[in-house]
């Protein structure tokens, strides 16, 4: 295992730099949009375009890899990703930013697909789960660290945009110079979405609703923090505390999900997040320690739900079906993440900043009700052996979801 990890140092270094820049970019754009006079609703639409691009990239990238190869696709997409932050600094306009966010989303998910294909090619049945966990921890810790780069310069200037572009450019170097080839990803079977919805209704409907909250955090979290009066360094801690909550608590939550009915755990987690989010809606911004604690709990209790839904799908589907269904799972996640920032921006404009916490609370309350209905109406239906929980981030690409599916099928 140690030899495999050391052989992948270039991949982990490149992904760490990418996520460091991506973490800074998401927060920077939200703050800069507010400081530049974008309305809350406009900012929500702009940030949501990232997830529209995410969905497009998940569909477009695999055929491109088959046509010209993974390394060429990676280099082309990484160059476009590096261009985007510079263009943001040059043209501060909502329409231009929306198009750039769409481009960035499509390119980033493509970069992840290529990089994770490499990771998947190095994995075996005995190491795949641990390699996926290391990959996710590298990405999440780097994204959390990226939040603190916001304090290095004034968001109104161009320096931070140049820093993001530089990080993206540097991320290409270790991966492009490696001698290890990227595995070619062969075609997979297809499962129509209506058929999948009948097979795993709770997984898809629950994921759709929880991804509304994920999208609202990544798209509007920094805007919310700025609106309630937090300083730049405090905004960084606000965002980072949520991500670190997911890093710290996802394994304990995952262990619980392997020891009880996953639907029951979904109810418990969603009920807890509902309470946390209602408290968030009421807490004054002057209570920064309490604010960070609530966001830590939100990330730690909500973000692992994605992995639970994937594992629950593994319980209900055969392993080969879960691999085929991964694109649909990512499509549903992208849809919810794109809608979330728009809805929460409208709520913040309509009812005030408390709308942010109320939206998160409402989303998780709905999922709790859906899981309770599932518990009351049916017993667990497992194909073969029950799948094991795999810690997987809501921002994962198609390949990472397929890896989680294989881990679920192998355990």
VEXDREN-2710 file (C-alpha; in Angstrom, 1 decimal):
% VEXDREN-2710
k/r/px/py/pz
1/UNK/0.0/0.0/0.0
2/UNK/2.8/2.4/0.9
3/UNK/4.5/1.8/-2.5
4/UNK/1.2/2.5/-4.3
5/UNK/0.7/5.8/-2.4
6/UNK/4.3/6.9/-3.1
7/UNK/3.9/6.1/-6.8
8/UNK/0.9/8.4/-6.9
9/UNK/2.7/11.4/-5.2
10/UNK/2.4/13.4/-8.4
11/UNK/-1.3/12.9/-8.6
12/UNK/-1.9/13.8/-5.0
13/UNK/0.3/16.9/-5.3
14/UNK/-1.5/18.0/-8.5
15/UNK/-4.9/17.5/-7.1
16/UNK/-3.9/19.2/-3.8
17/UNK/-2.9/22.3/-5.8
18/UNK/-6.0/22.2/-7.9
19/UNK/-8.3/22.0/-4.9
20/UNK/-6.3/24.7/-3.0
21/UNK/-7.0/27.0/-6.0
22/UNK/-10.6/25.9/-6.4
23/UNK/-11.3/26.4/-2.7
24/UNK/-10.0/29.9/-2.9
25/UNK/-11.8/30.7/-6.2
26/UNK/-15.2/29.7/-5.0
27/UNK/-15.1/31.9/-1.9
28/UNK/-13.3/34.7/-3.7
29/UNK/-15.9/35.0/-6.5
30/UNK/-18.8/35.1/-4.0
31/UNK/-17.1/37.8/-2.0
32/UNK/-16.0/39.8/-5.0
33/UNK/-19.5/39.6/-6.6
34/UNK/-21.1/41.1/-3.5
35/UNK/-18.4/43.8/-3.2
36/UNK/-18.9/44.6/-6.9
37/UNK/-22.6/45.3/-6.5
38/UNK/-24.0/42.1/-7.9
39/UNK/-27.5/41.4/-6.4
40/UNK/-27.9/38.4/-4.2
41/UNK/-30.1/36.7/-6.8
42/UNK/-27.6/37.5/-9.6
43/UNK/-24.8/36.1/-7.5
44/UNK/-26.8/32.9/-6.9
45/UNK/-27.3/32.4/-10.7
46/UNK/-23.7/33.1/-11.5
47/UNK/-22.4/30.6/-8.9
48/UNK/-25.0/28.0/-10.0
49/UNK/-23.6/28.0/-13.5
50/UNK/-20.6/26.1/-12.2
51/UNK/-22.8/23.1/-11.5
52/UNK/-24.4/23.4/-14.9
53/UNK/-21.0/23.2/-16.4
54/UNK/-20.2/20.3/-14.0
55/UNK/-23.1/18.3/-15.5
56/UNK/-22.0/19.2/-19.1
57/UNK/-18.4/18.2/-18.4
58/UNK/-19.5/14.8/-17.0
59/UNK/-21.1/14.0/-20.3
60/UNK/-18.6/15.6/-22.7
61/UNK/-15.3/14.5/-21.2
62/UNK/-15.5/10.7/-21.6
63/UNK/-15.9/10.8/-25.4
64/UNK/-13.1/13.3/-25.6
65/UNK/-10.8/11.0/-23.7
66/UNK/-11.7/8.1/-26.1
67/UNK/-10.9/10.4/-29.1
68/UNK/-7.6/12.1/-28.1
69/UNK/-6.4/10.5/-24.9
70/UNK/-6.5/11.4/-21.2
71/UNK/-3.2/13.4/-21.1
72/UNK/-4.2/15.7/-24.0
73/UNK/-7.6/16.3/-22.5
74/UNK/-6.1/17.0/-19.1
75/UNK/-3.7/19.6/-20.5
76/UNK/-6.4/21.3/-22.5
77/UNK/-8.9/21.5/-19.7
78/UNK/-6.3/22.6/-17.1
79/UNK/-5.2/25.4/-19.4
80/UNK/-8.8/26.6/-19.7
81/UNK/-9.3/26.4/-15.9
82/UNK/-6.1/28.5/-15.5
83/UNK/-7.5/31.1/-17.9
84/UNK/-10.9/31.5/-16.1
85/UNK/-9.8/33.3/-12.9
86/UNK/-7.7/35.8/-15.0
87/UNK/-10.8/36.5/-17.1
88/UNK/-12.9/37.0/-14.0
89/UNK/-10.5/39.7/-12.9
90/UNK/-10.4/41.4/-16.3
91/UNK/-14.2/41.5/-16.9
92/UNK/-16.3/42.0/-13.8
93/UNK/-19.7/41.4/-15.4
94/UNK/-22.5/39.0/-14.3
95/UNK/-23.0/37.6/-17.8
96/UNK/-19.3/37.1/-18.4
97/UNK/-18.9/35.5/-15.0
98/UNK/-21.8/33.1/-15.5
99/UNK/-20.2/31.9/-18.8
100/UNK/-16.8/31.6/-17.1
101/UNK/-18.3/29.6/-14.2
102/UNK/-20.0/27.3/-16.6
103/UNK/-16.6/26.8/-18.4
104/UNK/-14.8/26.3/-15.1
105/UNK/-17.3/23.7/-13.9
106/UNK/-17.1/21.7/-17.2
107/UNK/-13.3/21.8/-17.1
108/UNK/-12.8/21.0/-13.5
109/UNK/-15.0/17.9/-13.6
110/UNK/-13.1/16.8/-16.8
111/UNK/-9.8/17.3/-15.0
112/UNK/-11.0/15.2/-12.1
113/UNK/-12.2/12.4/-14.4
114/UNK/-8.8/12.1/-16.1
115/UNK/-6.9/12.3/-12.7
116/UNK/-9.2/9.8/-11.0
117/UNK/-9.0/7.4/-13.9
118/UNK/-5.3/7.4/-13.2
119/UNK/-6.0/6.7/-9.5
120/UNK/-8.4/4.0/-10.4
121/UNK/-5.9/2.3/-12.7
122/UNK/-3.4/2.1/-9.8
123/UNK/-6.0/0.6/-7.4
124/UNK/-6.7/-3.0/-6.7
125/UNK/-9.5/-4.7/-4.9
126/UNK/-7.4/-4.6/-1.7
127/UNK/-6.4/-0.9/-2.0
128/UNK/-9.2/0.9/-3.8
129/UNK/-11.1/2.0/-0.7
130/UNK/-8.1/3.3/1.1
131/UNK/-6.8/5.1/-2.0
132/UNK/-10.2/6.7/-2.5
133/UNK/-10.2/7.9/1.1
134/UNK/-6.7/9.4/0.8
135/UNK/-7.8/11.2/-2.4
136/UNK/-10.8/12.6/-0.7
137/UNK/-8.9/13.7/2.4
138/UNK/-6.3/15.5/0.2
139/UNK/-9.0/17.3/-1.7
140/UNK/-11.0/18.3/1.3
141/UNK/-8.1/19.5/3.4
142/UNK/-6.7/21.4/0.4
143/UNK/-10.1/23.0/-0.2
144/UNK/-10.3/24.0/3.4
145/UNK/-6.8/25.5/3.3
146/UNK/-7.7/27.5/0.2
147/UNK/-10.2/29.5/2.2
148/UNK/-7.4/31.1/4.2
149/UNK/-5.7/32.3/1.1
150/UNK/-8.5/34.9/0.9
151/UNK/-6.7/37.0/3.5
152/UNK/-3.5/37.4/1.5
153/UNK/-4.8/40.3/-0.6
154/UNK/-7.8/42.5/-1.2
155/UNK/-10.7/40.7/-3.0
156/UNK/-11.3/43.9/-5.0
157/UNK/-7.9/43.6/-6.6
158/UNK/-6.5/41.2/-9.1
159/UNK/-3.8/39.5/-7.0
160/UNK/-6.0/36.7/-5.6
161/UNK/-7.2/35.9/-9.1
162/UNK/-3.6/35.6/-10.3
163/UNK/-2.9/33.4/-7.3
164/UNK/-5.7/31.0/-8.3
165/UNK/-4.5/30.9/-11.9
166/UNK/-0.9/30.2/-10.7
167/UNK/-2.1/27.3/-8.5
168/UNK/-4.0/25.8/-11.3
169/UNK/-1.0/26.1/-13.6
170/UNK/1.4/24.6/-11.1
171/UNK/-1.0/21.7/-10.6
172/UNK/-0.4/20.6/-14.2
173/UNK/3.4/20.2/-13.7
174/UNK/3.7/17.1/-11.6
175/UNK/0.9/15.3/-13.4
176/UNK/2.1/16.2/-16.9
177/UNK/5.7/15.2/-16.3
178/UNK/4.9/11.8/-14.8
179/UNK/5.8/8.7/-16.8
180/UNK/2.8/6.8/-15.6
181/UNK/0.0/6.4/-18.2
182/UNK/-3.6/7.1/-17.6
183/UNK/-5.8/4.0/-17.9
184/UNK/-8.3/4.1/-20.7
185/UNK/-11.9/4.1/-19.5
186/UNK/-14.0/1.7/-21.4
187/UNK/-17.7/2.0/-22.1
188/UNK/-20.2/1.1/-19.4
189/UNK/-23.7/-0.2/-19.5
190/UNK/-26.6/2.2/-19.5
191/UNK/-29.5/2.4/-17.0
192/UNK/-32.3/4.9/-17.9
193/UNK/-33.0/7.4/-15.2
194/UNK/-36.7/6.5/-14.9
195/UNK/-35.8/2.8/-14.4
196/UNK/-33.2/3.8/-11.8
197/UNK/-35.7/6.1/-10.0
198/UNK/-38.0/3.1/-9.5
199/UNK/-35.2/0.9/-8.2
200/UNK/-33.6/3.4/-5.8
201/UNK/-36.2/6.2/-5.2
202/UNK/-34.9/7.3/-1.8
203/UNK/-31.3/7.5/-3.0
204/UNK/-32.0/9.7/-6.0
205/UNK/-34.7/11.9/-4.4
206/UNK/-32.8/12.3/-1.1
207/UNK/-29.6/13.1/-3.0
208/UNK/-31.4/15.7/-5.1
209/UNK/-32.7/17.5/-2.1
210/UNK/-29.5/17.4/0.0
211/UNK/-27.5/18.6/-3.0
212/UNK/-29.6/21.8/-2.8
213/UNK/-27.9/22.4/0.5
214/UNK/-24.4/21.5/-0.8
215/UNK/-24.8/23.8/-3.8
216/UNK/-26.0/26.6/-1.5
217/UNK/-22.9/26.2/0.7
218/UNK/-20.3/26.2/-2.1
219/UNK/-22.2/28.8/-4.1
220/UNK/-23.5/31.2/-1.5
221/UNK/-21.7/30.4/1.7
222/UNK/-19.2/33.2/1.4
223/UNK/-21.9/35.6/0.3
224/UNK/-23.9/34.7/3.4
225/UNK/-20.9/35.2/5.6
226/UNK/-20.2/38.6/4.1
227/UNK/-23.8/39.7/4.4
228/UNK/-23.9/38.9/8.1
229/UNK/-20.9/41.1/8.7
230/UNK/-17.9/38.7/8.9
231/UNK/-14.4/39.9/8.0
232/UNK/-12.3/38.3/5.3
233/UNK/-10.4/36.1/7.8
234/UNK/-13.6/35.1/9.5
235/UNK/-15.2/34.2/6.1
236/UNK/-12.3/31.8/5.6
237/UNK/-12.9/30.2/8.9
238/UNK/-16.6/30.0/8.3
239/UNK/-16.1/28.1/5.0
240/UNK/-13.2/26.0/6.3
241/UNK/-14.9/24.9/9.4
242/UNK/-17.7/23.3/7.3
243/UNK/-15.3/21.4/5.2
244/UNK/-13.2/20.2/8.2
245/UNK/-16.4/19.0/9.8
246/UNK/-16.8/16.6/6.9
247/UNK/-13.2/15.5/7.1
248/UNK/-13.4/14.8/10.9
249/UNK/-16.9/13.2/11.1
250/UNK/-17.4/11.3/7.9
251/UNK/-15.6/8.2/9.1
252/UNK/-17.5/7.9/12.4
253/UNK/-20.7/8.5/10.5
254/UNK/-19.7/5.9/7.9
255/UNK/-19.0/3.3/10.6
256/UNK/-22.4/3.9/12.0
257/UNK/-24.0/3.4/8.6
258/UNK/-22.4/0.0/8.3
259/UNK/-23.9/-1.1/11.7
260/UNK/-27.5/0.0/11.3
261/UNK/-30.2/0.5/8.8
262/UNK/-28.9/3.4/6.6
263/UNK/-32.3/4.9/6.2
264/UNK/-32.7/5.2/10.0
265/UNK/-29.3/6.9/10.2
266/UNK/-30.4/9.3/7.4
267/UNK/-33.4/10.3/9.5
268/UNK/-31.2/10.9/12.5
269/UNK/-28.6/12.9/10.6
270/UNK/-31.2/15.0/8.8
271/UNK/-33.1/15.7/12.0
272/UNK/-29.8/16.8/13.6
273/UNK/-28.9/19.0/10.7
274/UNK/-32.3/20.6/10.7
275/UNK/-31.8/21.6/14.3
276/UNK/-28.3/22.9/13.6
277/UNK/-29.5/24.9/10.6
278/UNK/-32.4/26.5/12.6
279/UNK/-29.9/27.5/15.2
280/UNK/-27.8/29.0/12.5
281/UNK/-30.7/31.1/11.3
282/UNK/-31.0/32.5/14.8
283/UNK/-27.5/33.0/16.0
284/UNK/-26.1/36.5/15.8
285/UNK/-23.0/37.0/13.7
286/UNK/-21.1/38.4/16.7
287/UNK/-21.1/34.9/18.2
288/UNK/-18.4/33.7/15.8
289/UNK/-17.3/30.7/17.8
290/UNK/-20.9/29.4/17.9
291/UNK/-21.2/30.2/14.2
292/UNK/-18.1/28.1/13.3
293/UNK/-19.3/25.3/15.5
294/UNK/-22.7/25.1/13.9
295/UNK/-21.1/25.1/10.4
296/UNK/-18.6/22.4/11.5
297/UNK/-21.6/20.3/12.6
298/UNK/-23.5/21.0/9.4
299/UNK/-20.5/19.8/7.3
300/UNK/-19.8/16.8/9.5
301/UNK/-23.4/15.6/9.7
302/UNK/-24.7/16.6/6.2
303/UNK/-21.8/15.9/3.8
304/UNK/-21.4/12.2/4.7
305/UNK/-25.0/11.7/3.5
306/UNK/-23.7/11.6/0.0
307/UNK/-21.6/8.5/0.8
308/UNK/-24.5/7.0/2.6
309/UNK/-26.8/7.4/-0.4
310/UNK/-24.1/5.8/-2.6
311/UNK/-23.7/2.9/-0.2
312/UNK/-27.5/2.5/0.0
313/UNK/-27.6/2.3/-3.8
314/UNK/-25.0/-0.4/-3.5
315/UNK/-27.3/-2.3/-1.1
316/UNK/-30.1/-2.1/-3.7
317/UNK/-28.2/-2.7/-6.9
318/UNK/-25.7/-5.2/-8.1
319/UNK/-22.1/-3.9/-8.2
320/UNK/-22.1/-3.7/-12.0
321/UNK/-25.3/-1.8/-12.0
322/UNK/-23.9/0.8/-9.6
323/UNK/-21.0/1.5/-11.9
324/UNK/-23.4/2.1/-14.8
325/UNK/-25.7/4.3/-12.6
326/UNK/-22.8/6.6/-11.4
327/UNK/-23.4/9.1/-14.2
328/UNK/-27.1/9.4/-13.2
329/UNK/-26.1/9.8/-9.5
330/UNK/-23.7/12.6/-10.5
331/UNK/-26.4/14.2/-12.8
332/UNK/-28.9/14.3/-9.9
333/UNK/-26.2/15.8/-7.6
334/UNK/-25.3/18.4/-10.2
335/UNK/-29.0/19.4/-10.8
336/UNK/-29.6/20.0/-7.1
337/UNK/-26.3/21.8/-6.7
338/UNK/-27.2/24.1/-9.6
339/UNK/-30.7/24.9/-8.2
340/UNK/-29.6/25.4/-4.6
341/UNK/-27.7/28.7/-4.9
342/UNK/-30.5/30.3/-7.0
343/UNK/-33.2/29.3/-4.4
344/UNK/-31.2/30.4/-1.4
345/UNK/-30.3/33.7/-3.0
346/UNK/-34.0/34.4/-3.6
347/UNK/-34.7/33.5/0.1
348/UNK/-32.0/35.7/1.4
349/UNK/-33.3/38.5/-0.7
350/UNK/-36.9/37.9/0.4
351/UNK/-36.7/37.0/4.1
352/UNK/-33.2/38.2/4.9
353/UNK/-30.0/36.4/5.9
354/UNK/-31.9/33.9/8.0
355/UNK/-33.2/32.4/4.8
356/UNK/-29.8/30.7/4.4
357/UNK/-30.2/28.6/7.5
358/UNK/-33.9/28.1/7.0
359/UNK/-33.3/26.7/3.5
360/UNK/-30.8/24.2/4.8
361/UNK/-33.1/23.2/7.6
362/UNK/-36.1/22.7/5.2
363/UNK/-34.0/20.6/2.7
364/UNK/-32.9/18.2/5.4
365/UNK/-36.3/18.0/7.0
366/UNK/-37.7/16.9/3.6
367/UNK/-35.1/14.2/3.3
368/UNK/-35.8/13.0/6.9
369/UNK/-39.5/12.6/5.9
370/UNK/-38.6/10.7/2.7
371/UNK/-36.4/8.3/4.7
372/UNK/-39.1/7.8/7.3
373/UNK/-41.6/7.0/4.6
374/UNK/-39.2/4.5/3.2
375/UNK/-38.7/2.9/6.6
376/UNK/-42.4/2.6/7.2
377/UNK/-43.3/1.3/3.7
378/UNK/-40.7/-1.3/3.0
379/UNK/-37.9/-3.5/4.5
380/UNK/-34.3/-3.3/3.3
381/UNK/-33.8/-5.0/-0.1
382/UNK/-30.2/-6.1/-0.6
383/UNK/-28.8/-7.6/-3.7
384/UNK/-26.1/-10.1/-2.5
385/UNK/-24.0/-8.7/0.4
386/UNK/-24.7/-5.3/1.8
387/UNK/-22.4/-2.6/0.6
388/UNK/-19.9/-0.8/2.9
389/UNK/-19.9/2.9/3.3
390/UNK/-17.3/4.7/1.4
391/UNK/-16.4/8.3/2.3
392/UNK/-17.1/10.3/-0.8
393/UNK/-17.5/14.0/-1.2
394/UNK/-20.5/15.6/-2.8
395/UNK/-18.2/17.3/-5.3
396/UNK/-16.7/14.0/-6.6
397/UNK/-16.6/13.2/-10.3
398/UNK/-18.0/10.3/-12.2
399/UNK/-14.9/8.2/-11.7
400/UNK/-14.9/8.7/-8.0
401/UNK/-18.5/7.6/-7.8
402/UNK/-17.7/4.5/-9.9
403/UNK/-14.8/3.7/-7.6
404/UNK/-17.1/3.9/-4.6
405/UNK/-19.5/1.6/-6.4
406/UNK/-16.7/-0.9/-6.9
407/UNK/-15.7/-0.7/-3.3
408/UNK/-19.3/-1.3/-2.3
409/UNK/-19.5/-4.3/-4.5
410/UNK/-16.2/-5.8/-3.3
411/UNK/-16.9/-5.6/0.5
END
